[in-house]
Every structure is written in structure tokens, then in C-alpha cells.
Amino acid sequence: MSANTTAPVVKEHGWCSCLPNVRASGEHIESIAKKNDFATAHTVYGKFDINELEKFLSSKDSEFYFCGPAGIATAAWKK
């Protein structure tokens, strides 16, 4: 990520269904969003869907970071 970016930054974190009740770093991300006007956090369960993600974007001109198993990143990149 560029230190000088003015574009919104979107981090998507996916997790495998073998641990359905675990959200890696979820509470930490939510605490950051609560303390900072520039940050928001959204939790969505189920298979990655670009249409679901678009509901939360303030701009399509954003920097995206996808984290999780290879299949999640591949699915996101193809969209």
C-alpha cells in the first residue's frame, strides 16, 4: 500500500468453513473502526460475493487487499 494514497483501502479476510466461529483479528479490526472516523468494519458470512462487497464501498477507486486461503484470493481476483 502506498503511504501517500488517498484512495479508500479495503481489506477482505476470508476463513475456511472448518472454523466457522473464528474471525481472525475481527475484534481488533472492529475496535480500530470504533476509534477512528476514517475506518469502518463489516462482517459478512458465506462465500465471497463482489456484489456484497460493493454495498460497503465508498468508492470503486480503492486499494484492495485479500487475505485468506488461496481460493478466496483467486475468486476475488477473477471478479
C-alpha positions in Angstrom: 0.0 0.0 0.0 1.3 3.4 -0.9 1.9 5.6 2.2 0.6 8.6 0.1 -2.6 7.0 -1.1 -5.9 9.0 -0.8 -7.9 6.1 -2.1 -10.0 4.1 0.4 -8.3 0.8 1.4 -10.4 -2.3 1.6 -9.1 -5.4 3.4 -11.0 -8.6 2.9 -10.2 -11.5 5.2 -11.6 -14.9 4.4 -11.5 -18.0 6.5 -12.2 -21.7 5.9 -15.5 -23.3 6.9 -13.7 -25.7 9.2 -13.6 -22.9 11.8 -17.0 -21.2 11.4 -16.9 -19.4 14.8 -13.4 -18.0 14.4 -12.8 -14.5 13.0 -9.1 -13.9 12.9 -8.4 -10.4 14.0 -12.1 -9.5 13.8 -12.4 -7.9 17.2 -9.2 -5.9 16.7 -10.4 -4.5 13.4 -13.7 -3.6 14.9 -12.0 -1.8 17.8 -9.9 0.2 15.3 -13.1 1.2 13.3 -14.8 2.3 16.5 -11.9 4.6 17.5 -11.3 6.2 14.1 -13.8 8.1 11.9 -11.8 7.1 8.7 -12.4 3.3 9.3 -15.4 1.0 9.1 -15.7 -2.7 9.7 -18.3 -5.1 8.2 -18.6 -8.8 8.8 -20.2 -11.0 6.1 -20.5 -14.7 6.3 -20.7 -17.1 3.4 -18.9 -17.4 0.1 -17.2 -14.3 -1.2 -19.5 -12.2 -3.4 -18.3 -9.0 -5.1 -21.9 -7.6 -5.1 -21.9 -7.9 -1.3 -18.6 -6.1 -1.0 -19.8 -3.3 -3.3 -22.6 -2.4 -0.8 -19.9 -1.3 1.7 -17.6 0.7 -0.7 -17.5 4.4 -0.6 -15.6 4.4 -3.9 -14.7 1.8 -6.5 -11.4 3.6 -6.8 -10.0 1.8 -3.8 -6.9 -0.3 -2.9 -7.9 -3.9 -2.2 -6.1 -6.5 -0.1 -7.5 -10.0 0.1 -6.3 -12.3 2.9 -7.2 -16.0 3.4 -6.9 -19.4 1.7 -5.8 -19.3 -2.0 -9.3 -19.9 -3.3 -10.6 -16.7 -1.7 -8.0 -14.6 -3.3 -8.4 -16.3 -6.6 -12.2 -15.8 -6.5 -11.8 -12.1 -5.6 -9.2 -11.5 -8.3 -11.4 -13.0 -11.0 -14.3 -10.6 -10.2 
